């Protein structure tokens, strides 16, 4: 009888260990598909008892999905989603505050100021223009140097940019223009720009991919995708408009009510670790942990200084109003959903 009990206890212990080893976190993300694999591989190597299941889409879509699921959350963790979106979720009381182990080593301006923080930044991504030099030469187009240059009549139908309702990149472009030019002049600028836009795309990376492929000579996108495409030989120049660059933070947060809180904390710990920041550095010019980023030949050394003074809380609190106005004015040229 004692032997049977011992075997039963061992079996139960094994089952318990097995279930621990099979903890699966559902992670909602707007990370680029080519980043996810490396991040998952490194995290699961360091935390073999936790597996990640990703639900990926553009920032606006993921944000809307999370808000729609507020009463019955499906995600355990949000990782690689704009801080301006996480501030919306924070306001709705949907985030579980947590201080990751390495949070003190991160730059304070890239971490939520609450104690404990509701979210923790990973990296900064910011605006850039992808300019196809081959197509431009064929069409006799000069390279733009500023946002205002994009209003020139010769660019009519030659520009693509992300839809701010679905893309975090598109949204920080819009909020940056409103910040740089003021509310009235910002909308006036977008009215004029709209005349030159061929299409508003679903994602922030697509305009640069289209420019690199020669589909359109000019794509408003972000610096990571632009640098990666140029690095692989795409015939593009990367332009950083002189007025200043919109930006946002990719960040990590734990969803309130997760049934896998211990595992979620492990992912949050990892997202703030040196190991994770060294991976972010391969994709971004600015990461949350100081001293990790290295120079990129396609991104200016003073890139951080070129970022506009972006109030992410203002962007979050005015999100519904800004998107409603944008959709009313410009949605007719949006890529089909």
TARA-V147066 format. One record per run of one state. SS is the DSSP state (hx for helix, st for strand, lp for the rest). FROM is the first residue (numbers start at 0). TO is the last residue. If there is no record, write none. Layout:
ss:SS from:FROM to:TO
ss:SS from:FROM to:TO
This chain:
ss:lp from:0 to:0
ss:hx from:1 to:20
ss:lp from:21 to:21
ss:st from:22 to:28
ss:lp from:29 to:31
ss:hx from:32 to:45
ss:lp from:46 to:48
ss:st from:49 to:55
ss:lp from:56 to:57
ss:hx from:58 to:67
ss:lp from:68 to:68
ss:hx from:69 to:71
ss:lp from:72 to:75
ss:st from:76 to:81
ss:hx from:82 to:90
ss:lp from:91 to:93
ss:st from:94 to:95
ss:lp from:96 to:101
ss:hx from:102 to:104
ss:st from:105 to:105
ss:lp from:106 to:106
ss:hx from:107 to:109
ss:st from:110 to:110
ss:lp from:111 to:118
ss:st from:119 to:131
ss:hx from:132 to:138
ss:lp from:139 to:146
ss:hx from:147 to:150
ss:lp from:151 to:151
ss:hx from:152 to:154
ss:lp from:155 to:157
ss:st from:158 to:161
ss:lp from:162 to:166
ss:hx from:167 to:180
ss:lp from:181 to:181
ss:hx from:182 to:195
ss:st from:196 to:200
ss:lp from:201 to:204
ss:hx from:205 to:212
ss:lp from:213 to:216
ss:st from:217 to:221
ss:hx from:222 to:230
ss:lp from:231 to:234
ss:st from:235 to:238
ss:lp from:239 to:243
ss:st from:244 to:244
ss:lp from:245 to:245
ss:st from:246 to:254
ss:lp from:255 to:259
ss:hx from:260 to:270
ss:lp from:271 to:272
ss:hx from:273 to:279
ss:lp from:280 to:284
ss:st from:285 to:286
ss:lp from:287 to:287
ss:st from:288 to:288
ss:lp from:289 to:301
ss:hx from:302 to:305
ss:st from:306 to:306
ss:lp from:307 to:310
ss:hx from:311 to:316
ss:lp from:317 to:317
ss:hx from:318 to:332
ss:st from:333 to:333
ss:lp from:334 to:336
